[in-house]
């Protein structure tokens, strides 16, 4: 198992990136949450990794933090969830946001993530609550900031703007769901009022 790679960022084009480690290029797939914190091409980078072995390929997945990798690994244990869906989830919501959706049993919010259908969302709500304890352990371990985010913090006193964009997207997704629910409630009230007026 390859635990991490450290080297020069040779190229990046979501969801793929290549890290040059001593003259050997490692092709890696990563979620957008990791891409937001990557440095410029040619800079030093360190990524935590998870290797998926298939009959036709060995695919390396990269992550900027311990909690992202922990969530990815636990998502793979859910029936019907493969690496593609797991990456989509990490690209569409933060680890904390995903945990909140599971705790609130918010299947509708999860279906806003591309590739996550109703049945998959329901399976996540059933199978992930206990597994979130493992993810929480990774968060509690105090995982360090990835290289790019740490450098950005030292230079400007704030984390990389990409993470703020991810959080903003998460808020907008949940907000759109709540607005839709409110509109449905208003429609029901209007129907009931019209029914009463006709009596």
Order of alpha helices (4+ residues) and beta strands (2+ residues): beta-beta-beta-alpha-beta-beta-alpha-alpha-alpha-alpha-alpha-alpha-alpha
